[in-house]
Each structure stands twice: as structure tokens, then as C-alpha cells.
């Protein structure tokens, strides 16, 4: 059962993965939302990288 979702935006794939790791390890966030944090990779939207000149 999903009780909440978090959106993470990053400038690149490495940053995105680091953000997800940080979110999953954040004890205060876990306590505030309740339950066990998990990464549902099948429900993730595609990551789009945009290059700005």
C-alpha cells in the first residue's frame, strides 16, 4: 500500500541516484511519513536530461 510519494529532480543520473539514496536513508522523513521507504523503479517516470547552452 502506498501512503505517500516524493518527487526528486536532478541535473544528471548520478545526482538523481544520490538524491534517492539520501531520501531513503532520511530517518526524519521516514518517521514523518510512517512505514518503510522503498524505491519503486517500475513506477518511476523516465529520466530526461536536457542540455542548455
Secondary structure, 3 states (H helix, E strand, C coil): CCCCCCCCCCCCHHHHHHHHHHHHHCHHHHHHHCCCCCCCHHHCCCCCCCCCC
